Amino acid sequence: MLKTVNVLWVFSLIGMVSVLEGQTLGGPMHGKVVVCYIGTWATYRPKDGQFDISHLEPSLCTHIVYSFAGLDETTMGIKSLDSWNDIEKDNGNFGYKGIVALKSRYPHLKVTIAIGGWNEGSSKYSAMAETPENRAKFINSVLVFLNLYKFDGLDLDWEYPAKRDGRPIDKANFVSLVKELKEAFEPKGYLLTAAFGAGKETMEAAYDMHKLSRYLDYIHMMCYDYHGTWDGVVGANAPLRGTSEDDVLSVEYSIKYFLANGVSPYKMVLGIPLYGRTFILKEDVQDIEFGRTAVEQTGFKGPFTKEAGFMGYNEICMETTNKSSKWTHFWHDQSATPYLRDGKRIISYDNPRSIAVKVRTAIKYNLGGLMVWSIDTDDFRGLCDKEEPSETYHDFLQHYNHIVEDPIMRKVLKSLHLPDAGRIENLSRRTAYVVANSKLYLRLPEPQYSNYALMHTINEAATLALEEKRILDEMERVTKQNEIGNDPNVATTFSVSLILSVICSFIIILFR
């Protein structure tokens, strides 16, 4: 007999696959794109931060983007930025060969090469995109490169057209470049994607979104770096919502801007940061207020990434796993952001709960999937404590408790035909929402993994969010149906319309 409780706690099979010797393996089962960028310089990080291809779990991704290649200013062609790491020569690594070889065991996987990135700047890309001749040189070099190293396509990471020493003409020239690349790629079946800055100023200056959406297979929305020490105040790295109605620096604003400017939602891939931003307060104040509390110009560094103002999730979670640490946990509700404090030190970041919220938002807007920058800063070694499912999926639980007793739910359950939790054969099914005794129950995924906490959260949350959306959509449909049925004016109008339609049809037949 099933106990009547708000939540059914069972071991979930979400994201699990059998790992047998010689067996080919699959990817995420929820049907959404999961794009995993790799910052290949992570191979040079010290100790537990060192990351190479052997640490990858490709079953967590549908696409892997090897980052970055660069642009040769002389030839206008694509080039390796680290030949020792990328190309099998001089006793170096063999990054290109190794990453592409993963496809033989993971046939679901697409592996592409990204060109650009922050350090490459913008000016030489502006020069390359300016003339048909330069664009042709670049495109031909890319075709040779993809064929030589067997990548599945190209990801454009020009940061950014018309900015950072770029020019206003870049906006139109970028469209020409993307269009010509797409035309060259189609006969070969190559993928063409691009990473877009998500700040309002960048979006307006750099991208003719409606046109670019025609030619790109996916647009990777870089919905992070909204705030940092450059603001002079504490802020969320990737806030779900802004601090006010006029605040345009948020994930939801960026999503709505893309949609309003003609981007197809199924081509939009929501970028999620697997890192945080660090701050040092100017004064040791009692309360922290996002957007107001003053900070120093430079934040502190993590032990692996060693970049001022930046810490990977693997560095952050190791700090909090340390039982002797002085970090105090907080949650900023408006931006749906966790943050840590130790005196004058602050870390604003994303944890499993905030990532689950972002995934739920992406599904709400029917986006094509999720992207992470970057997989090498997840807890890939499994050194950190794991969150309880009730904490990770806190927002799903809250909404479940809100809808479970809704009077419309009984009708919804009849039409949805959800699995019956009372039947043994349904206990291991990969479904979160089940029915028992004519009532909806939510069973949360119990952690079945030792590493990659954030990547597992993305895939589990995607499955939860898709099931939840199906239920909510059905609730909306049934509610509207009831409203029409209960409204005498609507019913009368419908009846009159039906009678007039029948009379008109009879007259037409009579006088034909």
SVG drawing of the C-alpha trace seen along z (x, -y; Angstrom):
<svg xmlns="http://www.w3.org/2000/svg" viewBox="-34 -52 93 58">
<polyline fill="none" stroke="black" stroke-width="0.4" points="0.0,0.0 1.4,-3.4 1.8,-5.8 -0.1,-9.1 2.7,-11.7 3.4,-14.8 6.4,-13.4 7.4,-9.9 11.2,-9.4 12.6,-6.7 15.8,-6.1 15.6,-7.7 17.1,-6.2 17.3,-9.7 20.7,-10.0 21.8,-6.5 23.2,-4.2 24.7,-0.8 28.5,-0.9 29.6,2.4 32.9,3.2 32.8,2.4 29.2,1.1 28.2,-2.1 26.6,-4.6 23.8,-7.1 23.1,-10.7 20.4,-12.6 17.0,-11.1 14.8,-14.2 15.1,-15.3 16.6,-18.8 20.0,-19.9 22.7,-19.9 25.8,-21.8 29.0,-21.3 31.9,-23.8 35.4,-22.7 38.0,-25.3 41.0,-23.3 43.5,-25.3 42.0,-23.5 44.6,-20.8 47.2,-23.1 45.4,-23.7 47.1,-22.4 46.2,-19.4 42.5,-18.6 41.6,-21.4 43.5,-19.7 41.0,-18.5 41.5,-16.6 39.4,-14.5 39.7,-11.4 37.6,-13.2 34.7,-13.8 31.4,-11.9 29.9,-12.4 26.6,-10.8 25.8,-14.1 25.9,-16.1 24.4,-16.0 27.1,-18.4 30.7,-19.1 32.3,-22.3 36.1,-22.3 37.3,-25.8 39.0,-27.7 40.6,-27.9 41.8,-31.3 42.0,-33.4 45.2,-34.0 45.2,-37.7 47.5,-37.1 45.7,-34.3 42.2,-34.9 42.1,-31.2 41.2,-29.2 44.2,-28.0 45.1,-26.2 45.8,-28.4 47.7,-25.7 49.2,-23.2 51.0,-21.2 47.6,-20.6 45.5,-20.3 47.6,-18.4 49.4,-15.1 53.0,-16.1 56.2,-16.8 55.1,-14.5 52.2,-16.8 48.5,-16.0 46.1,-15.1 43.1,-17.1 41.4,-17.2 41.8,-13.5 40.9,-12.5 37.7,-14.6 36.4,-13.5 37.2,-9.8 34.5,-9.9 31.9,-9.7 32.8,-6.1 31.6,-5.0 29.0,-7.7 27.2,-7.8 24.7,-10.4 27.4,-12.9 28.2,-15.9 31.6,-17.5 32.3,-21.0 35.2,-23.5 34.7,-27.0 36.6,-29.9 37.1,-33.1 36.6,-33.7 37.3,-36.8 41.0,-36.8 40.9,-36.7 39.2,-40.1 37.1,-41.6 39.2,-43.6 40.6,-40.9 37.2,-39.2 35.8,-42.6 38.5,-42.7 37.8,-39.1 34.0,-39.6 34.3,-42.9 34.9,-41.7 33.6,-38.8 37.2,-37.8 38.2,-37.6 35.1,-35.7 35.8,-33.2 39.3,-32.6 38.0,-32.0 35.2,-29.7 37.5,-27.6 40.0,-27.2 37.2,-26.1 36.0,-23.5 39.6,-22.1 39.9,-22.1 36.7,-20.3 37.4,-17.7 41.0,-17.2 40.1,-16.8 36.6,-15.3 34.7,-17.8 30.9,-18.0 30.8,-21.8 31.8,-25.2 30.8,-27.4 31.3,-31.2 32.4,-32.9 33.2,-36.4 33.1,-38.6 31.6,-40.8 30.6,-42.3 30.6,-46.1 32.2,-46.1 35.7,-45.8 37.5,-47.5 34.8,-46.2 32.9,-48.6 29.2,-49.3 29.4,-47.6 30.1,-44.3 26.4,-43.8 25.6,-43.5 28.8,-41.7 28.3,-39.1 25.0,-38.2 26.8,-37.8 29.5,-35.6 26.9,-33.4 24.8,-33.1 27.8,-32.2 29.1,-29.7 25.7,-28.0 25.6,-27.8 29.0,-26.1 28.2,-23.8 24.8,-22.4 26.2,-20.1 28.6,-18.6 26.0,-18.4 28.1,-20.5 26.5,-22.2 26.8,-26.0 26.2,-27.6 27.2,-30.8 27.6,-32.1 25.8,-35.4 26.4,-37.9 23.2,-38.4 23.5,-41.9 21.1,-44.4 23.8,-46.7 25.6,-43.9 22.5,-42.3 21.4,-45.6 24.8,-46.5 26.0,-43.1 23.2,-41.0 20.5,-41.2 18.8,-38.4 15.9,-37.6 18.3,-37.1 20.9,-35.2 18.2,-32.8 17.5,-31.7 21.0,-30.4 22.3,-29.2 21.3,-25.7 21.5,-26.9 22.3,-30.1 24.1,-29.6 22.9,-32.4 25.8,-33.5 23.4,-34.3 26.2,-35.1 28.7,-37.8 25.8,-40.2 27.6,-41.5 31.0,-41.4 33.6,-43.6 33.5,-45.9 30.2,-47.3 31.7,-48.4 28.9,-46.7 27.9,-43.2 25.8,-41.5 24.6,-38.1 26.7,-36.6 23.6,-35.2 20.4,-36.6 17.1,-35.0 15.4,-38.3 16.7,-41.9 16.7,-43.9 13.8,-46.1 11.4,-46.3 13.8,-48.5 16.8,-46.2 17.7,-44.7 20.6,-42.6 18.9,-39.2 18.3,-35.8 14.5,-36.4 15.1,-39.8 17.5,-38.2 15.2,-35.4 12.3,-37.8 14.6,-40.0 15.7,-37.1 12.1,-36.0 10.8,-39.5 13.5,-40.0 12.5,-37.0 14.6,-34.2 12.9,-30.8 12.7,-29.4 13.8,-25.9 17.1,-27.4 17.7,-29.2 20.1,-27.3 20.2,-28.9 23.7,-29.3 24.3,-28.3 27.5,-29.2 29.4,-26.5 31.3,-29.2 30.8,-32.3 32.0,-35.8 34.0,-36.9 34.0,-40.2 35.8,-42.0 33.6,-44.5 35.0,-48.0 33.5,-48.0 32.5,-45.2 28.8,-46.0 26.2,-43.9 23.8,-43.4 24.5,-42.7 22.3,-44.4 22.7,-43.3 23.4,-46.3 24.2,-48.6 26.9,-47.2 30.2,-48.7 33.2,-46.4 36.8,-46.7 37.8,-46.8 39.3,-43.3 38.0,-40.1 39.9,-37.2 41.2,-34.1 40.4,-30.4 43.2,-27.8 42.8,-26.1 41.5,-28.8 43.7,-31.5 41.7,-34.4 40.8,-37.4 37.1,-37.8 36.3,-34.2 35.9,-30.8 34.8,-27.5 32.0,-25.6 34.5,-22.9 36.5,-25.5 33.5,-26.9 31.9,-23.7 35.3,-22.5 35.3,-25.6 31.8,-24.8 32.6,-21.1 35.5,-22.1 33.9,-21.8 36.3,-24.3 35.5,-27.0 33.8,-30.2 31.5,-30.6 27.8,-31.4 25.2,-30.5 22.6,-32.9 19.9,-32.9 18.9,-36.0 15.3,-35.4 14.7,-38.1 17.6,-36.9 17.3,-33.2 21.0,-33.3 23.0,-31.6 25.9,-33.5 28.5,-32.9 30.0,-35.3 33.1,-35.2 33.6,-38.6 34.4,-41.0 34.6,-38.2 31.6,-37.3 31.0,-34.6 27.9,-35.0 27.5,-31.7 25.1,-29.0 24.4,-25.8 22.1,-22.9 19.0,-24.7 19.6,-27.9 20.5,-25.8 17.3,-23.7 15.4,-27.1 17.1,-28.2 16.4,-24.8 12.7,-25.1 12.7,-28.6 14.1,-27.4 11.4,-24.7 8.7,-27.3 9.7,-29.3 10.0,-26.2 13.7,-26.8 15.8,-24.2 18.0,-23.3 20.8,-24.2 24.5,-25.1 27.2,-25.2 30.4,-27.3 32.2,-25.2 32.1,-21.6 35.7,-21.6 34.6,-23.7 31.9,-21.3 32.7,-19.0 34.1,-16.5 36.2,-14.7 33.3,-14.3 35.1,-15.9 32.2,-17.9 29.1,-17.3 25.9,-16.7 22.7,-18.7 19.6,-17.0 17.0,-16.6 14.5,-18.6 16.9,-21.5 17.9,-21.2 14.3,-20.9 12.8,-23.3 11.0,-25.3 9.5,-22.2 8.2,-21.1 6.7,-24.4 4.8,-24.4 3.7,-20.8 2.2,-21.7 0.4,-24.6 -1.2,-22.6 -1.8,-19.1 -5.0,-20.1 -6.4,-22.2 -9.9,-21.0 -9.1,-20.8 -6.4,-18.2 -8.8,-15.2 -9.9,-15.9 -6.3,-16.5 -5.2,-13.1 -7.8,-11.3 -6.7,-12.8 -3.0,-12.6 -2.8,-8.9 0.2,-9.2 1.9,-6.0 0.1,-4.4 2.6,-4.3 0.7,-1.3 1.9,1.0 5.2,2.6 6.2,2.3 6.0,-1.6 8.3,-2.0 11.4,-2.2 10.0,-4.2 11.8,-7.4 8.9,-9.6 8.7,-12.1 5.0,-12.6 2.8,-9.6 -0.7,-8.8 -1.8,-6.9 -5.4,-6.7 -6.5,-9.4 -3.9,-11.8 -0.8,-13.4 2.6,-12.6 6.0,-13.9 9.0,-11.6 12.3,-13.4 15.6,-11.9 17.9,-10.6 21.6,-11.3 23.1,-8.2 26.4,-9.8 29.6,-10.7 30.7,-13.6 29.3,-16.2 26.6,-17.4 25.6,-20.4 25.5,-18.5 23.4,-15.8 21.1,-18.5 20.6,-20.0 19.5,-16.7 17.3,-15.7 15.7,-19.1 15.0,-19.1 13.1,-15.8 11.1,-17.2 10.4,-20.5 9.1,-18.8 6.8,-16.6 5.6,-19.5 4.9,-21.6 2.8,-18.9 0.7,-18.8 0.4,-22.7 -0.5,-22.9 -3.2,-20.3 -4.5,-22.2 -4.7,-25.3 -6.5,-23.5 -9.1,-22.0 -9.6,-25.3 -10.3,-27.1 -12.7,-24.3 -14.6,-24.6 -14.8,-28.4 -16.3,-28.1 -18.7,-25.4 -19.8,-27.5 -20.2,-30.8 -23.8,-31.2 -22.9,-34.0 -20.2,-31.8 -22.6,-28.8 -25.4,-30.9 -23.1,-32.5 -21.8,-29.0 -25.4,-27.6 -26.6,-30.6 -23.5,-30.3 -24.1,-26.6 -27.8,-27.1 -27.0,-29.9 -24.3,-27.7 -26.8,-24.8 -29.4,-27.2 -26.8,-28.7 -25.7,-25.2 -29.3,-24.2 -30.0,-27.3 -26.9,-26.7 -27.9,-23.1 -31.6,-24.1 -30.7,-26.8 -27.7,-25.1"/>
</svg>
